[in-house]
Amino acid sequence: MAALDSLSLFTGLGLSEQKARETLKNTALSAQLREAATQAQQTLGSTIDKATGTLLYGLASRLRDTRRLSFLVSYIASKKIHTEPQLSAALEYVRSHPLDPIDTVDFEQECGVGVIVTPEQIEEAVEAAINRHQPQLLVERYHFNMGLLMGEARAVLKWADGKMIKNEVDMQVLHLLGPKLEADLEKKPKVAKARLEETDRRTAKDVMENGETADQTLSLMEQLRGEALKFHKPGENYKTPGYVVTPHTMNLLKQHLEITGGQVRTRFPPEPNGILHIGHAKAINFNFGYAKANNGICFLRFDDTNPEKEEAKFFSAICDMVAWLGYTPYKVTYASDYFDQLYAWAVELIRRGLAYVCHQRVEELKGHNTLPSPWRDRPTEESLLLFEAMRKGKFSEGEATLRMKLVMEDGKMDPVAYRVKYIPHHRTGDKWCIYPTYDYTHCLCDSIEHITHSLCTKEFQARRSSYFWLCNALDIYCPVQWEYGRLNLHYAVVSKRKILQLVATGAVRDWDDPRLFTLTALRRRGFPPEAINSFCARVGVTVAQTTMEPHLLEACVRDVLNDTAPRAMAVLESLRVIITNFPAAKSLDIQVPNFPADETKGFHQVPFAPIVFIERTDFKEEPEPGFKRLAWGQPVGLRHTGYVIELQRVVKGPSGSVESLEVTCRRADAGEKPKAFIHWVSQPLMCEVRLYERLFQHKNPEDPTEVPGGFLSDLNLASLHVVEAALVDCSVALARPFDKFQFERLGYFSVDPDSHQGKVSPWSRTTGLKLSSCLSLLSSLRLHVHTTMPG
């Protein structure tokens, strides 16, 4: 019954029934809204109109200091606060004035109580805004951003009703331009343009190095559904240009459709001999995404045909990264699952005269202009016996191979199908001493799993002919191979061999060093998977190879973390500040919003005591022109406290360096507004913070023309700065590894997995804020750090 009464009360405020039911699920919110509505009804003595109800809901969802509820409800119920801007100002006022009593005169002045904005004032403000932009308005007409006009009018008339401003803008624009024409109704075209500065946001389209563009406005799923128009439908493989049709093709496709039901099937087939990198993220998104976008399935298949380089840690890491990016395989399979079938098909190839055992050495087979094998025409029975001898271990490594009789698109003749390796396999043990190659295995595993679209990067285009040839040579179902462009990044190496060199030389710690672009490294640095997927979507599904700037990936990271990383305060290079006239006998509890732009996401509490710590760079005894932070005669505000501090004394040590400051404080509303507000900490946690920069100095560290000495000579020796005694506010005390926060004015940071239980340290800087707002601060920090290339 109580729930029904509350539901009726909330819908009476103007909430939809669905919104009212959602509110009831939030115990704290529903209790506060119920109390606010009850008090308002008592004041009004009648029902609550929708406008008042909307304000009461906004109050209940955003107010954290419940002591102020009755005070603010009385202003809303009496219509002294009747607009959203007034409510926002009121909430900000009570947040920044936590001490009793509230100065009602000052409160009403700050919240626009009693201010009357006349229709004439709104008309004049809108007219002035239109006059300023009239030339552009006449050219762009209704494609012009009308929000700009409303914003300028609102800036002049802070307490004006937003709806009245919008109506006035609509009316005056209609008077100026007349009714909309057919051209005005057309969607405004998006123009691709080059990024001029790193600080700019990505435009609607990103221009790639090869001149191709990927439309950012389309999600990856939308792009992949579009690609379905170019790709063949399941069972219509024969319609693909270059697909080889044999007398058996149509019957095999019919059987394929009976098995799959016309379902799209893809696979992601990594080799388990290294860690996945950013390029693999595109492959994962493409393969899993194409299947998902077309209601299909995707296999995760390990190409485990080279036991010499495979390790258990790589299998688990690959599975972890696929799951981390948000994808679940239909089934996890292994090429080794099919070793028996692959061997039987190899025997069948020999019987059909399409494969032979060869004794040329590895060095003789390298390159594209190799001499024909002298054993190419050896009798079938002889090759069968020799292949069986290979399987039984009667040849040493490199003494014999099985080769297929075909010429590939790149001119390579008779690729190897099997080679001898006396290395136990992680799954089959010592059962086999011969292992199939990629050229032989890949298409056959695709056929076994009835893959419809074998999506590969562009370098495999040269293997397409062998792909079709091998399936057709054995008269088995032949999938279609489609190629797409690789994704590369500047200032990076992703080669497994080269990353191993970096680890061996001590340039990085391991595969997950946050300066690398492996997926485990990006996760450790704090990159959210949503940002990586978004980056892949923005890059788009292109045929040509794309090489992107790292800052474009970081822009995607900031987009996600801005909405998901709670705010906290941290000081990297601290300066002790003593407030000599602290306004309370003990420390105050300050409520800080987790997300200042959306206070409905909650608050956290930090102590504010007579001793605080600020960034050393936020104070200067002799400031240069334009310096707006703490200096003699120049007070500064402390964020979230509602207080301003003013310098009274500088305490220096024997060497003349500044050791601490003595200041006085006043309420922010008790005098002139300071030029700046700075972050601070009080009673903080001491933590280690790791600040990462680019690992390489040049865009293309592997290019010998750009870096003649090789990539190892291009290392940035300042790529890691360790701040050993950073101070972080205590709100992060319960953070766990990989938790992410925005340290105000500094950037986004993540708890490193090196942290131990009970100790929230170290932290990794994920990325800075927008460059324009944080680079100047970070570059000026005279950090007492340890610069290292860890071993």
N, C-alpha and C positions, 0 to 999 in steps of 0.2 A: 504493500500500500504506500509506504514512504517513497519507494522508487517511482510509483505512478504519480504521486503528488509532485515530486521533483521534476518529473518529465513534463507535467502540465505547467509547472512554474517556468521551466526553461523555454518551452515553446511559446509561452506567453510573453517572453522577452524578445521574441522574433527569431529564435533559433529554429532551423528546420528540425524535424523529428529525428533525422539521422544524426545531425550535429548534437542534438540534445542527448541522444543515447551514447554517443562517443564521449561527451562530457561526463556522463554518469560513471563511466568506466574509470575516470581519473578522480580518485577519492578526494584528494586535496583540492583540486580545482572545483569540483562540484560543491564541496562544503563551503568554499569561499564565495562562489557565485550565489549559492542559496542564501548565505548571510547578507550579501550585498543586495540581492533582490528584495529580501524581507525588510531590510532597513529602508530601502527606497520606497517600497509600498507604504510603510508607516509614515514616511515624510510626505508622500504625495496624497495619501488617502484615496487613491484611485489606481486604475490599471496603469501599467508602464508602457509607454509608446515604444515603437521599434527602435527609434534613434537612441533613446535613453538606454534601452536594453542592450544595444550594440556596445555602447560605451561601458556599461556595467560588466559585460562579458570581457571586454578588453582590459578593464581594471582587474578583474578577478584572475585572469590568465597571466598578467604581467607583474602584478604587485607581489613583492617578496617580503616586505616589512608589514605584517598583518596589523601592527599597531595603528597604521594609517588608514585602514579600510573605512572605518566610520567617517573619518574626516573627509576623505575623498568622495565617498558616497553622498554625503550631504551636499557637496558642490555640484555633483552630477544631477541629483534629484531636484535641486533648486534651479537647474539650468544655468548656473554660473559657469560651469564647464559643459559645453554643448557641442564641441567639435573634436575630431581626432587629434589635431595639432595641440589643442589645449590639454587633452588627456596625456599625450606624450610628454608635454612640458611639465605637467603636474607629477607624473611618475619620476621623471628625471630629478625634479626638485626634491621630492621626499627621499630619493635614493642618495642624493648628495648632501642632504641635511639630516643625518641620523639622530642628532641630539635634540632633546626637548628644551623649550617649547618651539613650535613652528611660528615664525614671524608671518602672520597672516597677511599683513600689508605687502610685504615683500613677495610672498607666495602668489598673491593675486596679480601683482604687477608682472611677475615672471611668467604667469600662465594666461595672461590676456583676459583676466576676469573683468567684465564691464566694458571691454573694448568693443565698439560697434563698427562694423565695416559696412558701409552703405553700398547699394548697387551702383551708384555713381562712381565711387572709388574703384570698384571692380572694373567698370567700363573703361575708366581712364587708364588703369594699369594694363589691361589687355590691349587697348588701342596703342599704347606706347610700345609694347612688345611687338605687335604686328608691324608697326612703322619701322622698327629696327631691322626686321627681317623681310620687309616687303619685296625687295628685288628677288630674293631666293624663293619666296612664296609664289611669286608670279611665274617663275620658271618651273618649279617642282609641283606647284599646285597641291593637290591632296596627297601627294607622296611626301610632302614636307613633314618633318617630325613635329606634330602639334604639341607633344609633351614639352618641348622647349619653350613654347609660348606660355603654357600653364605654369611651368617652373619659374619663369621670370616674373610672372604676375604674383605668384605665391611668395617669391622672395621680397617683393615690395609690401605685400599685405599678408603678414605672417599668420594672422588669425582669421583670414577669410575662409568661408566654406568652399571646399574643393569642388563640389558639384556646381556651385554658382559660377566659379571661375571657368569650369569646363563648358557650361552652357553659354557663357558670354563669348568664349573663344569660338565655339561652333557657330554662333550667330554672326560674329564679325567676319570670320573667314568666309562664310556663305555669302555675306554681303559683298566682300571683296572679289571672290572668285566666281560666284554664281553656282548653280547646281553642278553636280559631278557629271563630267563627260565620260564617254565610253573608255577613253584612254586613262582616265582617273581610276577606273575600276580594275584595270589590269594590274597584276602583281608587279611590284617594282623589281627590275632585274638586278641580280647580284653580280657585281663586277669583281673578277679576280685581280688582285694587285699584290705586288711584292711587298714583303715586310721590310720597312725601312729602318726600324730600330728594334733592338731587343726588348724594349719596354712596351712596344705595341702589342695589343692582343691579336691573336690570329684573326684574320679577316674571314669573310664567308667562304673563301676558297684559298687554299694554300698552294703556292706556286712551287713545284718541284724543280730539281736541277734540270730534269730533262724536258721541262716545259709543260708536262702534263699537270692537270689539277684534279684534286679530289674535293667534292662538294661537302663542306663541313656540316651543312644543314641536314644531311641525311645520316641517320643512324647506321651502324654497321649492318643491322638486320635489313634495313631498307635497301642499302646498297647491294646486299647479297641476294635479296629477292629480285632486284633489277638484273643482276648477273644471270639469273635463271632464264631470262629472255635470250641470252647469248648461248648459254650452255644447252646441251641436248636434254631432252626429257628421258627419264629412265626407260630403257628398252629401245630408245631411238639412237643408239650409239652410231649407227651407220650413217646418220645424217651429218655427222661431224666431219669437216674437211680433213682429208688425209687418212681417215679411218679405213682400214683394209677389210674388205668384205670377201669372204670365202664361201664355198658352197655350204658350209656348216653354220655360217653366222646367224641366219634368221632363226634356225631351230635352237641354237644356243641362247639367243636373246629371249626366245619364248620360254625356255626352261628357267632362265634368269628371272623373268617376271613372275613366273609361278612361285619361285622361292622367295622373292622380295616383296611381292604384291605391289610393285611399282614404286617402292620406297626409295628416297634418296639415301645413299650410303657413302660416307667419306671416311677417311682415316688420317690420324696424325702419327707419322712413323719415325720417331727420333732414334738416333743411335745412342745407346746407353754408355757412351764413353766420354761424357762431359756434361756440363751444366747448361741448361737452356739460357739463351740470351734474348735481347730485345727483338732480334729478327725472328726468333721462334714465336714470340708473342703474336706477331702478325700471322704466322702459319697456324697457330692454335686458334686464333680468332677466325681465320678464314675457313679452316676445315670444320671446326665445331660450329661456327656461326652459320656457314652455308647449310649444313645439315639441319640446324635448329630453325633457320629461316624458312626452310622448305619442308618442315615436319618430318625430317629424316633422322638418321642415327649416325654417330661417329665413333669409330674404334680408336683406341689408343694402342698402337702396335709397336712394340720394341723391335727394332731391326738388330737383333742380337746375333749377328753372324761373324763377329770378330772378337772371340773371347780374350784375345791378347790385351785389349784395351778396355774391356768392360769391367765395371766395379759395381758392387751392390749399392753403394751410396748414390750412384747416378740414377739407378732405377727409381729409388724412393724419392730422390729430389725431383725428378721429372714428374712423377705422379703428384707430388705436393704442389708443384707449380701449376699444373693443369687445373687442379682443384682450387688453388689460390686465385686463379683468374676467373673462377666461377663456372667451370665446365665439368660435367660428369660424363665419362665415356660410357657408351652403350656396353662395351666389354673391353677389358684389357687383354691383349693377346701378344704373342711373341712369334717372331719368325721361326724360332726353334720348335714351336708347337707343330710345325709342318715339315720338320726335317725329313721324316720318313717319306712323305709324299713328294717332297722336292727331289729326293734321291731317286725315287721311282721314275719321276719325269725325266731326270737326267739320263737314266738308262734308256728310256723310250726315245729320247733325242738321238742317242748313239745308234739305236736300232734303225731309226729312220734316216740315218746317214747325215744328220745335221749337227753332230758334235763328235769330237775326237780327243784322244789323250795326246798331249804335246809335251816335249821335253826341253823347249827353249827356256833359257834362264830369264829371270825377272828383268834384268837390264836389257835383254834383247827385245822385250815386249814393250818397253817404254817408248812414248812418242807416237806420232800418227803415220809415219812413213816406214814402218817396220817391214822387214822381209817376210814373205809368206813362209809359214811353217813347213819344214820338210816332211812333217808327219800329218799334214792336212788330209792326205788321201789314203791314210793307212786303212786296212780292212776293218769293217765294223766289228767282227768277232774279236779282233785283236784289241780294239779300243775297249770293248766290253770287259775283256779279261784284265786289261791294265787298270780300268776304272775300279773294278772289284779289288785289285791289288792295292790301289790307292786307299780304298776304304779299310782294308785289313792292315794298313800300316807298313807296307813293304817298300815304300819310297820315302826318302828323307824330304824335309821341307825344301821347296824350290826345285825338286827333281822332276816333278810331273804336275801338270794341270789339265783340267778338262776345258776345252774351248768350243765355242759355238761358231758355226759357219755362217757368218753374216758380216756385212760392212755397215758400220754405223754412219749416221748423218755427218759426223765430224771427220769421217774418213778412217776412223780407227777400225782395224780389221780383226775379226774373230775374237771378241771379248772373252775373258776368262769366266767360266761358270763355277768351277770348284778349284780349291787349292788345298795343299796339305799343311796342317798346323797341329803340332803335338802339344796342345794346350787344353787342359780340362775346361769344359764349359760350365758356367754357373748353374745351368738347369739340367743339362744332359750328362754332366760328368765326363767320363772317359769313353762314352759310347761311340763318339765320332772323333776321327782325326782328320777328316776332310770337312771343309765348311764352304757353303755357297757364297758367291759375291753378291753385291747389291744389284748389279745388272741382271743377274739371273733370278734373284729372290723376289725383287720388288713387285714386278708385274704378276708373278705367280701367286704371291700372297694376296694381292688385290683380287685376283680371280677367285681364289678359294673363299674369300670373305664377301664376294659379290659386290665389290665397291662399284658404285656408278660413276663417280667423279674422282679421279686420282689427281689431286691438286698438288703441284710441285712448283718449286722455284725455277726461274728461267734457265739456270745452268743445266737442268735436266732435259731441256728441249732436244739436245743432241742425242739423248737416249730414247726418244719417242719411237724411232723406227725399230729398235731392238725390243721395245715394250710390246708393240703390235706383233712383230715377227715371232716372238717366243710363244705368245698365247696361241697364235694361229698355227704355228708349227706343231703344237701339241693338240690342236683341235679342242681347246677349252674356251670358256667364256672370256671375252676380251673387253676389259673396261676401257674408258677413255681417259687419257692423260691430258690435263690442262695445266698450262704454266702461267705463273704470275711473277711480278717483280719482287726481288728481295728488298728488305728494309735495312738500311744501314744508318749509322749515326756518325757525325763528325767527332773528332777528338776521342775516338774509341777504337779499341781492337776487340774482336769477339772470337777470333780463331782460337780453338782449343789449345793448339800447340803454343801459340804466343802467350796465352794466359798462363799456361804452365811455366813458361820462361819467366813471366813476371813474378809468379809465386816463388820459383826457384831462386831468383836473384834478390828476393826480399823487397821488391818494389811494392807488392801488395801482400796481404796476409794469406788469403785463400780465395777460392772461387766466389765467396760472398763478400769480399771487400767492397764497401759502399762506393768506391771510386770506379768500379767496373760497371758494365752494363749487362751483366748476367741477371736473370730474374731473381735469383736468391740475393744478389747484391742490392738490387733495387728495393726488394722487400726489406732488407736489413736497414737500408737508408731511410725507410719510411714511406716509399712510394705506394699509394693505395692501388690495388688491382684495377679499380674502376677507372683510374687515370690512365693506366697503360692501355686498357681496352678502348678508352675514348681516343687516345693518341692513334691507335691502329685504325679506328674508324675515320679519323680526320685525314690520315695518310691515304686511306682509300684502297680499293682493290685495283691496282694498276698493273699493266703488263711490263712496263719499263722499271728498271731498278731505281729506287729513290734513296737519296742520302739526305737526312734531315739534321737540323741543328738541335743540340740537346736542349736549348732553352724552350723549344716548342713542346717537348715532352714535359719540361718543368712547368710550363703554362697550364697544361692539363692537370698536373699534380696540384697546383694552386687552386684551380677551379674546384676540385673535389675537396681539398682540405679546408678551404674557406668556409664550406658548409658543414664539415664534419669534425674538424679539430677544435676542441674547446680552447678558450684563451687562458693563458696563465702569464705570470710575469717572471722574468729572469734577468739577472745582471751578470755579464760576462767578465768585465773588469770593474771591480767594485770600489766605491769611495764611500766611507762612513760619514753619515750625516746625523748630527745630534740636534733635536728640536728642543730648544731651551724652555719654551713656554707651552709644552704639550698640553692640549685642552682637557685632559682627563687624568685621573690619578693612576689609572692602569691602561693597558693597551685596549684599543677599540677593535671591534669586529666589523670589517668592511665587507659588504655584499658586492661581489663583482660578477657581472653577467658572463655566462659561458660563451655567449655569442651576442655581442653588443647590438648587432643589427636585428636580432630576434630574441627578445628577452623571455619569450614563452619557453625557450629551451633551458631555462633554469639559471641558477646562480651558484657560485661557490664563495666560501668565506675565507678571508685572509686577515691576519692580525696587522694592526697599525699601531706601532709603539713609538716611544720617544727616539729610538735609534732606528734609522732606516739606511738602506744602501742604494745608491744610484750608480749609473754608469759614469766612470771617470770622465768620459768624453762629453757628458752633459753639463760639465762645469768648466769654466775658463776664467782665470784671474784677469787676463788681458784678452778679451774676445776680439776677433776680427769683425769687420763690418758684416752684418747679416746674421751673426750668431744670435739665436733667440732663446737659448736655454740659460741655465743659472750662471749669473755673474754679479759683480758688484753693481748694486742699483738696479738689477734686473731680476725680479722674482720669477718663480716658475711654479706651475701647478703640479700636484701629485695626482696622477690618474686615479679616478674612482673614489678619492677620499673627500672631495669637496673642499680641500684645503690648498692654500698657496704658501710656499716657503720663501723666505727672504734671507740672504746671506748677512751674517753678523761678524763672523770671525773665521779665518783660515788657519788651521793648525798644521805646521810643517815639522818634519823630522830633521835630524842633524844634517842630512845631505841636502836639505832644502826642498825635498819633494813634499807634496801635499799629502798629509796623512788622514785628515778629517776636516769636516766643516761644522760650524755651529750656526744654526739658523733659527729664526722665529717663524711662527705660522699664523695665518689668519684664515677665516672662512673665505671661500672663493667669491662669495657675493658681498663681501664687506669692503670691497675696494675695486680698483681697476682690474679688468680681466688681464691675466698674464699673456705674454706672447706665445707661450708653449706649455704643454703638459707632458711630463716625462713619466716613464715607468720606474718602479722602485720595488724593493722587497724589505720585509721586516720579519725577524725571527725565522730566517730562511733555512732551507736545506742546502748543504754544500755538495756539489756534484761535479763530475768530469763531463765536459762537453767537447765533442769532436766536430770540428768545422772542416768540411770537405770542399776542395776545389777540383778543377779538371786535372786528370792524371797526366794528360799530354799537353804540350805547348802549341802544337800545330794541328790544323784541321784534319790532315790526312797523315797520321804518323807512320803509316805503312808505305807511303809513296816515296820512293827513293829520290825523286826530283825535288820533293819538298823537304825530306829529311834524309840526306845522303848517308848519315851514320847509322840508319836503322832505327826502329821504333824504340829500342831501349835507350838510345841516346837522346830521346825527345821527352823524357820524363820530367814532369814539373816537380821539383824537389820541395815545393811549398804546397803540395796538394792536400796535406793534412796538418791542421793546427789543433793541438790539444790544449784546452783550457782546463787546468787541473783543479781550480778552486772557484768555479762558477757558483752563483747563488740563485736558487730557484724557490719560488714561493711554495709554502707547505701544502697548497691545494693539490699538488701532484704526488703526494706521499704514497698513495695506494696504486699508482700507475704500474702497469706490468709491461714486460717486453713487447715491443711493437705498438704500444699505445702512442697516439700522436697528439700534439698540442701546438697551438700557435703561441710562441713567446712574443708578447706584444712589442712591436717595433723592431724585432730581430729576425723573425722568420718562423718556419715550421720545423719542429723537432720531434724525434721519435726515440723512445726508450730502446737502447741497444740490447740485444740478447746476452751481452756480456754481464748485464746487471745480475746481482745475486739477491737472494731472498732477503727482504727487509732493507734493501738499499736501491733507491731509484737512481742508478748511475751505472754506466755513462749514458749520455744522450748523443744522438747523431743529428746534425742539421740536415734536414731533408732538402729544403730549398729556401731561398729568401722570399720576402714578400715581393710585391711589384718592385722592379729594380729602382724606380724613381723614388720610392719611399724608404728603402732600406740599405741600398748599397753605400750611400754616403756615410751612414752610421757605422756599418760594419768595417768599411775601409779605414775609418778614422780610429778604430779601437786599437790602442797601443797595447796589444795583448801580452801578458806575461805567460807565454805559451811554450810548449815543447813542440818543435817542428820535427817530424819524423817520417821516415819511410820504414814502417815496421817490418820485422822479419817474422 
